[in-house]
Amino acid sequence: MNTTHKNISLTRRQLLHKILLTVPVLCFSPASLLAKQVPVRRLSFSHTHTCEQLSIVYARDGKYLPEALSSINHCLRDFRSNEKHAIDPALLDVLYDLQRAAGNEDGVFEVVSGFRSPDTNKMLRSKSHGVAKRSLHMEGKAIDLRLSGTSTKKLRDLAIGLRRGGTGYYAKSDFVHLDTGRIRQW
């Protein structure tokens, strides 16, 4: 029996060429297409001042749900004036991603402050120098909160790691400020 063995050795260039030819096939396989689909996005809130609770799917199939956003705007309204403002959906996405980063998908965001009217912001500013004159709370782009089951220190660290806006840590008051402004921390 005569068997012939071919020496199957590839140069690095040949190996790289074969890999590059294979990668596009992997990128467009059905499994990878399923992995790229946007999941249903759900958030749960408990407002510390109004005691209101909300658990809601705010996005499905990559699209924000207008009725859900309206419910969130109501829950995160200025509880002092009862004034509502649109909450930035990008802020909701940050919260969603923070939950996953914390491994706490069932956690509830305990809201200290969502939207603030200009009058409320002015009043709070007169009592504390820590309140920004042009606070992003007045634009629906900031929130102060905790996440049940996750320390505020860990929440802060995860938010800083996301690099998706401003992160403030208020250890004494035990909450984290998050916003969709420029990346900064305090």
C-alpha positions as CSV (number, residue, x, y, z in Angstrom):
1,M,0.0,0.0,0.0
2,N,1.5,3.2,-1.1
3,T,0.4,6.3,0.7
4,T,1.6,9.7,-0.2
5,H,1.8,12.3,2.5
6,K,1.8,15.9,1.4
7,N,3.6,18.3,3.6
8,I,0.7,20.7,4.6
9,S,2.6,23.6,5.9
10,L,1.3,27.1,5.3
11,T,3.2,30.3,5.4
12,R,1.8,33.0,7.6
13,R,0.6,34.9,4.5
14,Q,-1.3,31.8,3.3
15,L,-2.8,31.3,6.7
16,L,-3.9,34.9,7.0
17,H,-5.4,34.7,3.5
18,K,-7.5,31.7,4.5
19,I,-8.6,33.3,7.7
20,L,-9.6,36.5,5.9
21,L,-11.6,34.5,3.4
22,T,-13.5,32.7,6.2
23,V,-14.3,35.8,8.4
24,P,-16.9,37.3,6.1
25,V,-18.8,33.9,6.1
26,L,-18.8,33.9,9.9
27,C,-19.9,37.5,10.1
28,F,-23.0,36.9,8.0
29,S,-24.0,33.5,9.4
30,P,-27.6,33.2,10.8
31,A,-26.3,32.9,14.3
32,S,-24.4,36.2,14.1
33,L,-27.4,37.9,12.6
34,L,-29.5,36.8,15.5
35,A,-26.9,38.0,18.0
36,K,-27.0,41.5,16.4
37,Q,-30.8,41.9,16.9
38,V,-31.7,44.5,19.5
39,P,-33.3,42.9,22.5
40,V,-36.4,44.0,24.2
41,R,-35.3,46.7,26.6
42,R,-37.0,47.0,30.0
43,L,-36.4,49.2,33.0
44,S,-37.9,49.4,36.4
45,F,-38.1,52.6,38.5
46,S,-39.1,53.4,42.1
47,H,-39.3,57.1,42.8
48,T,-38.0,57.9,46.3
49,H,-40.2,61.0,46.7
50,T,-43.5,60.0,45.1
51,C,-43.3,56.2,45.9
52,E,-44.4,55.6,42.3
53,Q,-43.2,52.4,40.6
54,L,-42.9,51.7,37.0
55,S,-41.6,48.6,35.2
56,I,-41.8,49.0,31.5
57,V,-40.5,47.8,28.1
58,Y,-39.3,51.1,26.5
59,A,-37.8,49.7,23.3
60,R,-38.5,46.7,21.1
61,D,-36.9,45.6,17.8
62,G,-34.6,48.6,17.9
63,K,-37.4,51.2,18.2
64,Y,-38.4,53.3,21.2
65,L,-42.0,52.9,22.2
66,P,-43.7,56.3,22.4
67,E,-46.3,55.3,25.0
68,A,-43.6,53.8,27.2
69,L,-41.5,56.9,26.9
70,S,-44.5,59.0,27.9
71,S,-45.0,56.8,31.0
72,I,-41.3,57.2,31.8
73,N,-41.6,61.0,31.4
74,H,-44.4,61.0,33.9
75,C,-42.6,58.9,36.4
76,L,-39.4,61.0,36.2
77,R,-41.2,64.3,36.2
78,D,-40.3,67.2,38.5
79,F,-42.2,66.0,41.6
80,R,-42.2,69.4,43.1
81,S,-44.0,71.2,40.3
82,N,-45.5,68.1,38.6
83,E,-44.0,69.4,35.3
84,K,-43.0,66.8,32.7
85,H,-40.3,66.8,30.1
86,A,-39.1,64.3,27.6
87,I,-36.3,62.1,29.0
88,D,-33.4,61.5,26.6
89,P,-33.8,57.9,25.3
90,A,-29.9,57.7,25.3
91,L,-30.1,58.1,29.1
92,L,-32.4,55.2,29.3
93,D,-30.0,53.1,27.2
94,V,-27.2,54.0,29.6
95,L,-29.4,52.7,32.5
96,Y,-30.2,49.6,30.6
97,D,-26.5,48.9,29.8
98,L,-25.5,49.7,33.5
99,Q,-27.9,47.0,34.7
100,R,-26.3,44.5,32.4
101,A,-22.8,45.6,33.4
102,A,-23.8,45.1,37.1
103,G,-25.2,41.7,36.4
104,N,-28.4,43.0,37.9
105,E,-31.0,42.9,35.1
106,D,-33.9,42.6,37.6
107,G,-32.7,45.6,39.7
108,V,-34.9,48.6,40.3
109,F,-33.6,52.1,39.8
110,E,-34.4,54.1,42.9
111,V,-34.9,57.6,41.5
112,V,-33.8,60.6,43.7
113,S,-34.2,63.2,40.9
114,G,-35.1,63.0,37.2
115,F,-36.3,66.0,35.3
116,R,-36.1,69.4,37.1
117,S,-38.0,72.5,36.0
118,P,-35.9,75.7,35.9
119,D,-37.6,77.0,39.0
120,T,-36.9,73.8,40.9
121,N,-33.3,73.9,39.8
122,K,-33.0,77.5,40.8
123,M,-34.4,76.7,44.3
124,L,-32.1,73.8,44.8
125,R,-29.1,75.8,43.6
126,S,-29.9,78.5,46.2
127,K,-29.6,75.8,48.9
128,S,-26.5,73.9,47.5
129,H,-23.6,75.0,45.4
130,G,-23.4,71.5,44.0
131,V,-26.4,72.1,41.7
132,A,-25.3,73.3,38.3
133,K,-26.8,76.5,36.9
134,R,-27.4,74.9,33.6
135,S,-28.1,71.4,34.9
136,L,-28.8,68.7,32.4
137,H,-31.7,67.7,34.6
138,M,-33.6,70.6,33.1
139,E,-33.2,69.0,29.6
140,G,-34.2,65.5,30.6
141,K,-30.6,64.4,30.1
142,A,-29.7,63.6,33.8
143,I,-30.9,61.5,36.6
144,D,-29.8,60.9,40.2
145,L,-30.4,57.3,41.5
146,R,-29.4,54.1,43.0
147,L,-29.8,50.5,41.7
148,S,-31.3,48.0,44.2
149,G,-28.8,45.2,44.9
150,T,-25.8,47.2,43.6
151,S,-23.7,49.5,45.7
152,T,-23.6,53.1,44.5
153,K,-19.8,52.9,44.5
154,K,-20.0,49.9,42.0
155,L,-22.6,51.7,40.0
156,R,-20.4,54.8,39.7
157,D,-17.4,52.7,38.7
158,L,-19.5,50.9,36.0
159,A,-20.9,54.2,34.7
160,I,-17.4,55.7,34.4
161,G,-16.3,52.5,32.5
162,L,-19.1,53.0,30.0
163,R,-17.8,56.4,29.1
164,R,-21.3,57.6,27.9
165,G,-21.6,61.0,29.7
166,G,-21.1,62.6,33.1
167,T,-20.9,60.6,36.3
168,G,-21.1,62.1,39.8
169,Y,-20.8,60.2,43.0
170,Y,-22.5,61.4,46.2
171,A,-21.3,58.9,48.8
172,K,-22.8,60.9,51.8
173,S,-26.3,61.0,50.2
174,D,-25.8,57.5,48.6
175,F,-26.7,58.2,45.0
176,V,-25.1,58.5,41.6
177,H,-25.7,61.2,39.1
178,L,-25.7,60.1,35.4
179,D,-26.1,62.3,32.4
180,T,-25.7,62.2,28.6
181,G,-23.5,65.3,28.4
182,R,-19.8,65.2,27.8
183,I,-17.7,62.6,29.5
184,R,-16.5,63.7,32.9
185,Q,-16.6,62.6,36.5
186,W,-16.7,64.1,40.0
